[in-house]
Amino acid sequence: MSKLIKTFTNADLDRAAKAVDEDRAYGEEARLIKACFNLYSQNTSREIVAMKIGLIDVTNSTNISRYKSKISVPELVDTLLAIKDLMRELPRAIFLSFRKSQLLRKINMI
């Protein structure tokens, strides 16, 4: 059985990025999210970090509330606030928080 693999050029990716940027549902939303994060760029308060979590949750359909019994928003806020230079480390922090949630879920399933 042969597999068809589509390759993408940089031009293809540029066209796709432009289409997303021009799309009202995605491009405008991304600009609004970026503006909110820039307006509240400091992550020194639990309330600001909680608002950012909520904004990411709603716009990316992560459904954090489904896992409330595994990890709460306050726990997630505290985990993120404990990370020095949060904005630089944010991608890793999100991954680690997600892994913590997955691990807790697995532990409770046993």
Salt bridges, closest charged atoms under 4 A:
ASP12 OD1 - ARG15 NH2 2.43
ASP21 OD1 - ARG31 NH1 2.84
GLU22 OE2 - LYS18 NZ 3.53
GLU28 OE1 - ARG24 NE 3.64
ASP78 OD1 - ARG46 NE 2.96
ASP85 OD2 - ARG88 NE 2.71
GLU89 OE2 - ARG88 NH1 3.02
GLU89 OE1 - ARG92 NE 2.91
